[in-house]
Amino acid sequence: MRLGQVIGRVTLSRTIPQYEGGRFLIVTPFTRDHYQHRHEVPPGLSKDPSPVVYDSLGGGVGDTIGYVEGREAAMPFDEPTPVDATCVALIDDVFYSPMT
């Protein structure tokens, strides 16, 4: 599972039935720098690509979410579904204490 911040939403005019009841979010993934500077000035957008994540939990812009990618992303669906990333958690807070 990876963590990231929702930076936008994707609007679709047509979808397959498996996607009904959910939405697609644009997420900037957290990097090591984000965790190390969490209580200082936010580092902004990640240099990593921003995935589009299917969400049925209700995440919104500005929220921190946990998401899975690859084969595991399609596991919540009853039928085979073309999805690359799925939101699996809405994160309230992250506590990080680096080793010294």
Backbone as XML, in Angstrom:
<?xml version="1.0"?>
<chain id="A" units="angstrom">
  <residue number="1" name="MET">
    <atom name="N" x="0.842" y="-1.168" z="0.000"/>
    <atom name="CA" x="0.000" y="0.000" z="0.000"/>
    <atom name="C" x="0.887" y="1.231" z="0.000"/>
  </residue>
  <residue number="2" name="ARG">
    <atom name="N" x="0.469" y="2.221" z="-0.766"/>
    <atom name="CA" x="1.157" y="3.509" z="-0.820"/>
    <atom name="C" x="0.231" y="4.582" z="-0.269"/>
  </residue>
  <residue number="3" name="LEU">
    <atom name="N" x="0.816" y="5.663" z="0.203"/>
    <atom name="CA" x="0.028" y="6.800" z="0.669"/>
    <atom name="C" x="0.213" y="7.960" z="-0.289"/>
  </residue>
  <residue number="4" name="GLY">
    <atom name="N" x="-0.816" y="8.795" z="-0.387"/>
    <atom name="CA" x="-0.734" y="9.968" z="-1.243"/>
    <atom name="C" x="-1.828" y="10.960" z="-0.896"/>
  </residue>
  <residue number="5" name="GLN">
    <atom name="N" x="-1.716" y="12.146" z="-1.478"/>
    <atom name="CA" x="-2.705" y="13.193" z="-1.246"/>
    <atom name="C" x="-3.514" y="13.398" z="-2.512"/>
  </residue>
  <residue number="6" name="VAL">
    <atom name="N" x="-4.821" y="13.496" z="-2.347"/>
    <atom name="CA" x="-5.717" y="13.705" z="-3.478"/>
    <atom name="C" x="-5.570" y="15.151" z="-3.946"/>
  </residue>
  <residue number="7" name="ILE">
    <atom name="N" x="-5.269" y="15.330" z="-5.239"/>
    <atom name="CA" x="-5.079" y="16.670" z="-5.790"/>
    <atom name="C" x="-6.129" y="17.014" z="-6.837"/>
  </residue>
  <residue number="8" name="GLY">
    <atom name="N" x="-7.022" y="16.081" z="-7.157"/>
    <atom name="CA" x="-8.045" y="16.364" z="-8.148"/>
    <atom name="C" x="-8.953" y="15.179" z="-8.382"/>
  </residue>
  <residue number="9" name="ARG">
    <atom name="N" x="-9.987" y="15.410" z="-9.197"/>
    <atom name="CA" x="-10.941" y="14.356" z="-9.552"/>
    <atom name="C" x="-11.049" y="14.259" z="-11.061"/>
  </residue>
  <residue number="10" name="VAL">
    <atom name="N" x="-11.418" y="13.092" z="-11.540"/>
    <atom name="CA" x="-11.643" y="12.860" z="-12.957"/>
    <atom name="C" x="-13.141" y="12.688" z="-13.164"/>
  </residue>
  <residue number="11" name="THR">
    <atom name="N" x="-13.693" y="13.403" z="-14.132"/>
    <atom name="CA" x="-15.109" y="13.277" z="-14.451"/>
    <atom name="C" x="-15.255" y="12.452" z="-15.720"/>
  </residue>
  <residue number="12" name="LEU">
    <atom name="N" x="-16.103" y="11.440" z="-15.667"/>
    <atom name="CA" x="-16.331" y="10.558" z="-16.811"/>
    <atom name="C" x="-17.750" y="10.751" z="-17.336"/>
  </residue>
  <residue number="13" name="SER">
    <atom name="N" x="-17.901" y="10.688" z="-18.639"/>
    <atom name="CA" x="-19.246" y="10.789" z="-19.203"/>
    <atom name="C" x="-19.906" y="9.414" z="-19.307"/>
  </residue>
  <residue number="14" name="ARG">
    <atom name="N" x="-19.106" y="8.358" z="-19.432"/>
    <atom name="CA" x="-19.628" y="7.000" z="-19.492"/>
    <atom name="C" x="-18.670" y="6.083" z="-18.758"/>
  </residue>
  <residue number="15" name="THR">
    <atom name="N" x="-19.225" y="5.075" z="-18.079"/>
    <atom name="CA" x="-18.388" y="4.104" z="-17.381"/>
    <atom name="C" x="-18.967" y="2.713" z="-17.541"/>
  </residue>
  <residue number="16" name="ILE">
    <atom name="N" x="-18.206" y="1.733" z="-17.139"/>
    <atom name="CA" x="-18.720" y="0.371" z="-17.117"/>
    <atom name="C" x="-19.492" y="0.184" z="-15.814"/>
  </residue>
  <residue number="17" name="PRO">
    <atom name="N" x="-20.419" y="-0.748" z="-15.747"/>
    <atom name="CA" x="-21.253" y="-0.912" z="-14.547"/>
    <atom name="C" x="-20.461" y="-1.132" z="-13.250"/>
  </residue>
  <residue number="18" name="GLN">
    <atom name="N" x="-19.296" y="-1.757" z="-13.308"/>
    <atom name="CA" x="-18.514" y="-2.017" z="-12.099"/>
    <atom name="C" x="-18.072" y="-0.730" z="-11.400"/>
  </residue>
  <residue number="19" name="TYR">
    <atom name="N" x="-17.962" y="0.376" z="-12.135"/>
    <atom name="CA" x="-17.489" y="1.633" z="-11.565"/>
    <atom name="C" x="-18.596" y="2.458" z="-10.909"/>
  </residue>
  <residue number="20" name="GLU">
    <atom name="N" x="-19.854" y="2.074" z="-11.085"/>
    <atom name="CA" x="-20.948" y="2.858" z="-10.522"/>
    <atom name="C" x="-20.845" y="2.892" z="-9.000"/>
  </residue>
  <residue number="21" name="GLY">
    <atom name="N" x="-21.091" y="4.055" z="-8.432"/>
    <atom name="CA" x="-21.002" y="4.230" z="-6.986"/>
    <atom name="C" x="-19.645" y="4.705" z="-6.517"/>
  </residue>
  <residue number="22" name="GLY">
    <atom name="N" x="-18.699" y="4.859" z="-7.422"/>
    <atom name="CA" x="-17.362" y="5.318" z="-7.060"/>
    <atom name="C" x="-16.965" y="6.517" z="-7.883"/>
  </residue>
  <residue number="23" name="ARG">
    <atom name="N" x="-15.737" y="6.940" z="-7.704"/>
    <atom name="CA" x="-15.204" y="8.068" z="-8.452"/>
    <atom name="C" x="-13.722" y="7.824" z="-8.701"/>
  </residue>
  <residue number="24" name="PHE">
    <atom name="N" x="-13.138" y="8.627" z="-9.556"/>
    <atom name="CA" x="-11.710" y="8.532" z="-9.830"/>
    <atom name="C" x="-11.010" y="9.771" z="-9.298"/>
  </residue>
  <residue number="25" name="LEU">
    <atom name="N" x="-9.915" y="9.562" z="-8.565"/>
    <atom name="CA" x="-9.155" y="10.635" z="-7.946"/>
    <atom name="C" x="-7.747" y="10.703" z="-8.529"/>
  </residue>
  <residue number="26" name="ILE">
    <atom name="N" x="-7.220" y="11.905" z="-8.657"/>
    <atom name="CA" x="-5.826" y="12.092" z="-9.057"/>
    <atom name="C" x="-5.028" y="12.259" z="-7.771"/>
  </residue>
  <residue number="27" name="VAL">
    <atom name="N" x="-3.979" y="11.465" z="-7.623"/>
    <atom name="CA" x="-3.238" y="11.414" z="-6.360"/>
    <atom name="C" x="-1.764" y="11.693" z="-6.595"/>
  </residue>
  <residue number="28" name="THR">
    <atom name="N" x="-1.193" y="12.549" z="-5.743"/>
    <atom name="CA" x="0.258" y="12.727" z="-5.758"/>
    <atom name="C" x="0.828" y="11.836" z="-4.656"/>
  </residue>
  <residue number="29" name="PRO">
    <atom name="N" x="1.657" y="10.858" z="-5.019"/>
    <atom name="CA" x="2.166" y="9.905" z="-4.026"/>
    <atom name="C" x="3.150" y="10.551" z="-3.058"/>
  </residue>
  <residue number="30" name="PHE">
    <atom name="N" x="3.122" y="10.091" z="-1.804"/>
    <atom name="CA" x="4.089" y="10.545" z="-0.818"/>
    <atom name="C" x="5.433" y="9.896" z="-1.116"/>
  </residue>
  <residue number="31" name="THR">
    <atom name="N" x="6.488" y="10.652" z="-0.871"/>
    <atom name="CA" x="7.858" y="10.151" z="-1.025"/>
    <atom name="C" x="8.549" y="10.214" z="0.330"/>
  </residue>
  <residue number="32" name="ARG">
    <atom name="N" x="9.757" y="9.748" z="0.373"/>
    <atom name="CA" x="10.543" y="9.802" z="1.612"/>
    <atom name="C" x="10.675" y="11.245" z="2.102"/>
  </residue>
  <residue number="33" name="ASP">
    <atom name="N" x="10.865" y="12.187" z="1.189"/>
    <atom name="CA" x="10.992" y="13.593" z="1.572"/>
    <atom name="C" x="9.723" y="14.105" z="2.251"/>
  </residue>
  <residue number="34" name="HIS">
    <atom name="N" x="8.583" y="13.659" z="1.799"/>
    <atom name="CA" x="7.331" y="14.106" z="2.397"/>
    <atom name="C" x="7.271" y="13.710" z="3.872"/>
  </residue>
  <residue number="35" name="TYR">
    <atom name="N" x="7.656" y="12.492" z="4.191"/>
    <atom name="CA" x="7.613" y="12.033" z="5.585"/>
    <atom name="C" x="8.636" y="12.768" z="6.451"/>
  </residue>
  <residue number="36" name="GLN">
    <atom name="N" x="9.803" y="13.042" z="5.911"/>
    <atom name="CA" x="10.853" y="13.687" z="6.689"/>
    <atom name="C" x="10.548" y="15.153" z="6.980"/>
  </residue>
  <residue number="37" name="HIS">
    <atom name="N" x="9.753" y="15.803" z="6.122"/>
    <atom name="CA" x="9.443" y="17.225" z="6.293"/>
    <atom name="C" x="7.967" y="17.454" z="6.579"/>
  </residue>
  <residue number="38" name="ARG">
    <atom name="N" x="7.310" y="16.456" z="7.136"/>
    <atom name="CA" x="5.857" y="16.513" z="7.321"/>
    <atom name="C" x="5.414" y="17.690" z="8.180"/>
  </residue>
  <residue number="39" name="HIS">
    <atom name="N" x="6.164" y="18.071" z="9.193"/>
    <atom name="CA" x="5.729" y="19.132" z="10.096"/>
    <atom name="C" x="6.338" y="20.484" z="9.725"/>
  </residue>
  <residue number="40" name="GLU">
    <atom name="N" x="7.036" y="20.541" z="8.609"/>
    <atom name="CA" x="7.591" y="21.802" z="8.127"/>
    <atom name="C" x="6.771" y="22.244" z="6.921"/>
  </residue>
  <residue number="41" name="VAL">
    <atom name="N" x="7.369" y="23.027" z="6.069"/>
    <atom name="CA" x="6.677" y="23.467" z="4.858"/>
    <atom name="C" x="6.411" y="22.255" z="3.971"/>
  </residue>
  <residue number="42" name="PRO">
    <atom name="N" x="5.161" y="22.046" z="3.533"/>
    <atom name="CA" x="4.880" y="20.889" z="2.678"/>
    <atom name="C" x="5.726" y="20.926" z="1.409"/>
  </residue>
  <residue number="43" name="PRO">
    <atom name="N" x="6.234" y="19.773" z="0.991"/>
    <atom name="CA" x="7.111" y="19.749" z="-0.180"/>
    <atom name="C" x="6.379" y="19.953" z="-1.499"/>
  </residue>
  <residue number="44" name="GLY">
    <atom name="N" x="5.042" y="19.969" z="-1.503"/>
    <atom name="CA" x="4.294" y="20.159" z="-2.744"/>
    <atom name="C" x="4.077" y="18.858" z="-3.476"/>
  </residue>
  <residue number="45" name="LEU">
    <atom name="N" x="3.922" y="18.944" z="-4.770"/>
    <atom name="CA" x="3.643" y="17.760" z="-5.563"/>
    <atom name="C" x="4.872" y="16.885" z="-5.690"/>
  </residue>
  <residue number="46" name="SER">
    <atom name="N" x="4.630" y="15.597" z="-5.732"/>
    <atom name="CA" x="5.702" y="14.629" z="-5.894"/>
    <atom name="C" x="6.236" y="14.682" z="-7.320"/>
  </residue>
  <residue number="47" name="LYS">
    <atom name="N" x="7.495" y="14.313" z="-7.469"/>
    <atom name="CA" x="8.075" y="14.217" z="-8.809"/>
    <atom name="C" x="7.669" y="12.902" z="-9.486"/>
  </residue>
  <residue number="48" name="ASP">
    <atom name="N" x="7.114" y="11.973" z="-8.696"/>
    <atom name="CA" x="6.622" y="10.715" z="-9.251"/>
    <atom name="C" x="5.338" y="10.967" z="-10.023"/>
  </residue>
  <residue number="49" name="PRO">
    <atom name="N" x="5.018" y="10.099" z="-10.989"/>
    <atom name="CA" x="3.758" y="10.257" z="-11.725"/>
    <atom name="C" x="2.557" y="10.194" z="-10.779"/>
  </residue>
  <residue number="50" name="SER">
    <atom name="N" x="1.519" y="10.955" z="-11.085"/>
    <atom name="CA" x="0.297" y="10.987" z="-10.282"/>
    <atom name="C" x="-0.704" y="9.985" z="-10.843"/>
  </residue>
  <residue number="51" name="PRO">
    <atom name="N" x="-0.959" y="8.889" z="-10.107"/>
    <atom name="CA" x="-1.904" y="7.898" z="-10.622"/>
    <atom name="C" x="-3.351" y="8.363" z="-10.484"/>
  </residue>
  <residue number="52" name="VAL">
    <atom name="N" x="-4.200" y="7.798" z="-11.317"/>
    <atom name="CA" x="-5.644" y="7.961" z="-11.188"/>
    <atom name="C" x="-6.122" y="6.750" z="-10.411"/>
  </residue>
  <residue number="53" name="VAL">
    <atom name="N" x="-6.792" y="7.000" z="-9.267"/>
    <atom name="CA" x="-7.149" y="5.950" z="-8.319"/>
    <atom name="C" x="-8.667" y="5.840" z="-8.225"/>
  </residue>
  <residue number="54" name="TYR">
    <atom name="N" x="-9.203" y="4.629" z="-8.383"/>
    <atom name="CA" x="-10.639" y="4.407" z="-8.195"/>
    <atom name="C" x="-10.941" y="4.452" z="-6.703"/>
  </residue>
  <residue number="55" name="ASP">
    <atom name="N" x="-12.016" y="5.173" z="-6.340"/>
    <atom name="CA" x="-12.355" y="5.346" z="-4.927"/>
    <atom name="C" x="-13.844" y="5.126" z="-4.708"/>
  </residue>
  <residue number="56" name="SER">
    <atom name="N" x="-14.163" y="4.205" z="-3.819"/>
    <atom name="CA" x="-15.562" y="3.984" z="-3.435"/>
    <atom name="C" x="-15.771" y="4.309" z="-1.955"/>
  </residue>
  <residue number="57" name="LEU">
    <atom name="N" x="-14.731" y="4.883" z="-1.310"/>
    <atom name="CA" x="-14.804" y="5.189" z="0.117"/>
    <atom name="C" x="-15.217" y="6.629" z="0.400"/>
  </residue>
  <residue number="58" name="GLY">
    <atom name="N" x="-15.088" y="7.527" z="-0.573"/>
    <atom name="CA" x="-15.508" y="8.910" z="-0.376"/>
    <atom name="C" x="-14.379" y="9.887" z="-0.136"/>
  </residue>
  <residue number="59" name="GLY">
    <atom name="N" x="-13.191" y="9.608" z="-0.621"/>
    <atom name="CA" x="-12.075" y="10.539" z="-0.486"/>
    <atom name="C" x="-12.301" y="11.782" z="-1.329"/>
  </residue>
  <residue number="60" name="GLY">
    <atom name="N" x="-11.746" y="12.898" z="-0.887"/>
    <atom name="CA" x="-11.903" y="14.149" z="-1.614"/>
    <atom name="C" x="-10.585" y="14.889" z="-1.734"/>
  </residue>
  <residue number="61" name="VAL">
    <atom name="N" x="-10.612" y="15.981" z="-2.462"/>
    <atom name="CA" x="-9.412" y="16.779" z="-2.683"/>
    <atom name="C" x="-8.851" y="17.239" z="-1.338"/>
  </residue>
  <residue number="62" name="GLY">
    <atom name="N" x="-7.548" y="17.044" z="-1.148"/>
    <atom name="CA" x="-6.869" y="17.409" z="0.084"/>
    <atom name="C" x="-6.735" y="16.266" z="1.069"/>
  </residue>
  <residue number="63" name="ASP">
    <atom name="N" x="-7.486" y="15.185" z="0.885"/>
    <atom name="CA" x="-7.422" y="14.037" z="1.790"/>
    <atom name="C" x="-6.166" y="13.212" z="1.544"/>
  </residue>
  <residue number="64" name="THR">
    <atom name="N" x="-5.704" y="12.553" z="2.585"/>
    <atom name="CA" x="-4.626" y="11.575" z="2.471"/>
    <atom name="C" x="-5.284" y="10.203" z="2.375"/>
  </residue>
  <residue number="65" name="ILE">
    <atom name="N" x="-4.884" y="9.433" z="1.371"/>
    <atom name="CA" x="-5.468" y="8.109" z="1.178"/>
    <atom name="C" x="-4.375" y="7.054" z="1.084"/>
  </residue>
  <residue number="66" name="GLY">
    <atom name="N" x="-4.767" y="5.808" z="1.336"/>
    <atom name="CA" x="-3.916" y="4.658" z="1.079"/>
    <atom name="C" x="-4.468" y="3.957" z="-0.147"/>
  </residue>
  <residue number="67" name="TYR">
    <atom name="N" x="-3.595" y="3.582" z="-1.060"/>
    <atom name="CA" x="-4.059" y="2.921" z="-2.274"/>
    <atom name="C" x="-3.121" y="1.783" z="-2.650"/>
  </residue>
  <residue number="68" name="VAL">
    <atom name="N" x="-3.702" y="0.817" z="-3.371"/>
    <atom name="CA" x="-2.925" y="-0.307" z="-3.875"/>
    <atom name="C" x="-2.937" y="-0.252" z="-5.393"/>
  </residue>
  <residue number="69" name="GLU">
    <atom name="N" x="-1.881" y="-0.786" z="-5.972"/>
    <atom name="CA" x="-1.749" y="-0.798" z="-7.427"/>
    <atom name="C" x="-1.573" y="-2.229" z="-7.918"/>
  </residue>
  <residue number="70" name="GLY">
    <atom name="N" x="-1.702" y="-2.405" z="-9.208"/>
    <atom name="CA" x="-1.477" y="-3.706" z="-9.814"/>
    <atom name="C" x="-2.654" y="-4.643" z="-9.662"/>
  </residue>
  <residue number="71" name="ARG">
    <atom name="N" x="-2.364" y="-5.924" z="-9.620"/>
    <atom name="CA" x="-3.402" y="-6.951" z="-9.569"/>
    <atom name="C" x="-4.316" y="-6.792" z="-8.357"/>
  </residue>
  <residue number="72" name="GLU">
    <atom name="N" x="-3.751" y="-6.386" z="-7.225"/>
    <atom name="CA" x="-4.540" y="-6.222" z="-6.006"/>
    <atom name="C" x="-5.610" y="-5.149" z="-6.149"/>
  </residue>
  <residue number="73" name="ALA">
    <atom name="N" x="-5.412" y="-4.194" z="-7.034"/>
    <atom name="CA" x="-6.376" y="-3.110" z="-7.210"/>
    <atom name="C" x="-7.711" y="-3.623" z="-7.736"/>
  </residue>
  <residue number="74" name="ALA">
    <atom name="N" x="-7.714" y="-4.710" z="-8.469"/>
    <atom name="CA" x="-8.951" y="-5.254" z="-9.034"/>
    <atom name="C" x="-9.643" y="-6.245" z="-8.100"/>
  </residue>
  <residue number="75" name="MET">
    <atom name="N" x="-9.020" y="-6.601" z="-6.992"/>
    <atom name="CA" x="-9.584" y="-7.602" z="-6.089"/>
    <atom name="C" x="-10.951" y="-7.235" z="-5.495"/>
  </residue>
  <residue number="76" name="PRO">
    <atom name="N" x="-11.251" y="-5.954" z="-5.182"/>
    <atom name="CA" x="-12.554" y="-5.644" z="-4.589"/>
    <atom name="C" x="-13.744" y="-5.851" z="-5.533"/>
  </residue>
  <residue number="77" name="PHE">
    <atom name="N" x="-13.493" y="-5.988" z="-6.817"/>
    <atom name="CA" x="-14.570" y="-6.128" z="-7.788"/>
    <atom name="C" x="-14.962" y="-7.587" z="-7.963"/>
  </residue>
  <residue number="78" name="ASP">
    <atom name="N" x="-16.267" y="-7.833" z="-8.172"/>
    <atom name="CA" x="-16.764" y="-9.194" z="-8.372"/>
    <atom name="C" x="-16.331" y="-9.765" z="-9.708"/>
  </residue>
  <residue number="79" name="GLU">
    <atom name="N" x="-16.295" y="-8.912" z="-10.734"/>
    <atom name="CA" x="-15.910" y="-9.343" z="-12.082"/>
    <atom name="C" x="-14.562" y="-8.728" z="-12.436"/>
  </residue>
  <residue number="80" name="PRO">
    <atom name="N" x="-13.841" y="-9.319" z="-13.399"/>
    <atom name="CA" x="-12.586" y="-8.703" z="-13.844"/>
    <atom name="C" x="-12.848" y="-7.266" z="-14.309"/>
  </residue>
  <residue number="81" name="THR">
    <atom name="N" x="-12.097" y="-6.329" z="-13.755"/>
    <atom name="CA" x="-12.324" y="-4.907" z="-14.021"/>
    <atom name="C" x="-11.004" y="-4.241" z="-14.376"/>
  </residue>
  <residue number="82" name="PRO">
    <atom name="N" x="-10.985" y="-3.424" z="-15.430"/>
    <atom name="CA" x="-9.749" y="-2.738" z="-15.817"/>
    <atom name="C" x="-9.459" y="-1.544" z="-14.914"/>
  </residue>
  <residue number="83" name="VAL">
    <atom name="N" x="-8.696" y="-1.782" z="-13.856"/>
    <atom name="CA" x="-8.332" y="-0.714" z="-12.927"/>
    <atom name="C" x="-6.883" y="-0.922" z="-12.498"/>
  </residue>
  <residue number="84" name="ASP">
    <atom name="N" x="-6.129" y="0.179" z="-12.416"/>
    <atom name="CA" x="-4.712" y="0.091" z="-12.058"/>
    <atom name="C" x="-4.438" y="0.415" z="-10.589"/>
  </residue>
  <residue number="85" name="ALA">
    <atom name="N" x="-5.322" y="1.213" z="-9.958"/>
    <atom name="CA" x="-5.115" y="1.591" z="-8.559"/>
    <atom name="C" x="-6.474" y="1.776" z="-7.890"/>
  </residue>
  <residue number="86" name="THR">
    <atom name="N" x="-6.586" y="1.329" z="-6.633"/>
    <atom name="CA" x="-7.831" y="1.426" z="-5.876"/>
    <atom name="C" x="-7.537" y="1.976" z="-4.484"/>
  </residue>
  <residue number="87" name="CYS">
    <atom name="N" x="-8.382" y="2.915" z="-4.035"/>
    <atom name="CA" x="-8.272" y="3.467" z="-2.691"/>
    <atom name="C" x="-8.760" y="2.419" z="-1.695"/>
  </residue>
  <residue number="88" name="VAL">
    <atom name="N" x="-7.936" y="2.125" z="-0.692"/>
    <atom name="CA" x="-8.300" y="1.122" z="0.308"/>
    <atom name="C" x="-8.388" y="1.694" z="1.715"/>
  </residue>
  <residue number="89" name="ALA">
    <atom name="N" x="-8.000" y="2.977" z="1.909"/>
    <atom name="CA" x="-8.039" y="3.570" z="3.242"/>
    <atom name="C" x="-8.080" y="5.088" z="3.147"/>
  </residue>
  <residue number="90" name="LEU">
    <atom name="N" x="-8.845" y="5.698" z="4.047"/>
    <atom name="CA" x="-8.822" y="7.147" z="4.235"/>
    <atom name="C" x="-8.002" y="7.392" z="5.501"/>
  </residue>
  <residue number="91" name="ILE">
    <atom name="N" x="-6.901" y="8.109" z="5.370"/>
    <atom name="CA" x="-5.931" y="8.269" z="6.442"/>
    <atom name="C" x="-6.220" y="9.549" z="7.231"/>
  </residue>
  <residue number="92" name="ASP">
    <atom name="N" x="-6.329" y="9.424" z="8.560"/>
    <atom name="CA" x="-6.543" y="10.589" z="9.404"/>
    <atom name="C" x="-5.246" y="11.340" z="9.669"/>
  </residue>
  <residue number="93" name="ASP">
    <atom name="N" x="-4.205" y="10.611" z="10.035"/>
    <atom name="CA" x="-2.930" y="11.249" z="10.356"/>
    <atom name="C" x="-1.811" y="10.242" z="10.184"/>
  </residue>
  <residue number="94" name="VAL">
    <atom name="N" x="-0.606" y="10.745" z="9.963"/>
    <atom name="CA" x="0.572" y="9.896" z="9.813"/>
    <atom name="C" x="1.591" y="10.317" z="10.867"/>
  </residue>
  <residue number="95" name="PHE">
    <atom name="N" x="2.050" y="9.363" z="11.671"/>
    <atom name="CA" x="3.082" y="9.616" z="12.664"/>
    <atom name="C" x="4.350" y="8.929" z="12.181"/>
  </residue>
  <residue number="96" name="TYR">
    <atom name="N" x="5.401" y="9.693" z="12.032"/>
    <atom name="CA" x="6.662" y="9.162" z="11.516"/>
    <atom name="C" x="7.778" y="9.597" z="12.440"/>
  </residue>
  <residue number="97" name="SER">
    <atom name="N" x="8.540" y="8.650" z="12.933"/>
    <atom name="CA" x="9.670" y="8.927" z="13.798"/>
    <atom name="C" x="10.899" y="8.264" z="13.177"/>
  </residue>
  <residue number="98" name="PRO">
    <atom name="N" x="11.714" y="9.050" z="12.448"/>
    <atom name="CA" x="12.864" y="8.448" z="11.757"/>
    <atom name="C" x="13.902" y="7.912" z="12.738"/>
  </residue>
  <residue number="99" name="MET">
    <atom name="N" x="14.570" y="6.870" z="12.322"/>
    <atom name="CA" x="15.648" y="6.306" z="13.128"/>
    <atom name="C" x="16.843" y="7.248" z="13.068"/>
  </residue>
  <residue number="100" name="THR">
    <atom name="N" x="17.499" y="7.413" z="14.179"/>
    <atom name="CA" x="18.668" y="8.314" z="14.195"/>
    <atom name="C" x="19.950" y="7.540" z="14.191"/>
  </residue>
</chain>
